[in-house]
Amino acid sequence: MSKKTISGEIVASQTARLPTTDKEYGYITVQTPDQNHVKLKVDMSTNYETIERGNRVVVEYDQLGGTNILTAKNISKE
């Protein structure tokens, strides 16, 4: 499956820290420059610089299997 990229500002972040690691999991919502909101899953396989609200980021993502869930693979600061 081919990965896609979006950029924008994190406008929502609903995550929790995994107890045995420094990683967080959950969902973030990115608002793109054309005012679209994209909800992305953050999990153990996601590499990220930040998932804090208010940060501008570039997100590489793909679709989870045959579902409509978008999974972030890499999140970097813009």
N, C-alpha and C positions, 0 to 999 in steps of 0.2 A: 504494500500500500504506500502511495507517495505522501510524503510529509508536506504540509502547507505552512505558510508563515503569515502572521498578522502582527500589527504593531498598534500601540495605543496606551491608554492609561488604565491601570487597575482601579476599578471603581467599587469593587466588592471582593472581599476575601473571607471565606468561611473555611478555616482550616483548624486542625488540631495536631499537636506534636505527638509523634510516635514515642512511646515510653522508653524504648531502649536505644534510640538514635536521636540525632539532631534534626532529622527530616520531619517535614510536616506533610499532611495529606488533607484532601478536601476539594474545594472548588474555588476558582477565582473568576471574576467577570471583567473582561477587558472592553473598554469603550474605544472603538476605532475612530479615526479622524472624520469619517462620514456619519458618526453618531450611532453606529450599529453596536449592539451589546452581544458579546460572545462569551458563553459560559464554558469553562475548561476545567477538566478534572486534573488534580495534582496528586501524584502517588509516589511510591518508592522509586519508580524508574524515572521520575522527572528530575532533571538537573536544573537548578535555579540559582540566580544571584539574589533575587528578591521576590517575595509574593505579598509585599505590604501594599495596602491601599495608598493611592496617590502617586505611585511610581510609574514612570513611562517605561514600557518594556517592548521587546520583540519576542514573540512566542512561536516556536516551531511545534506543530501539533499534527496528530492524525486521528482518524476515526477509530473507535474501539470496536473491532470485529464487525459484525453486521448490525450494530446499534447506532443510535444517533448521538452517542456520547463522544465528545471531543476530548482527547487526552493530550495534555501538554507534555512534550518531550524535553524541550529546552526553553528556559525563560531567562533572557538576559536584559540588563538595563539598556535603554535606548541612548 
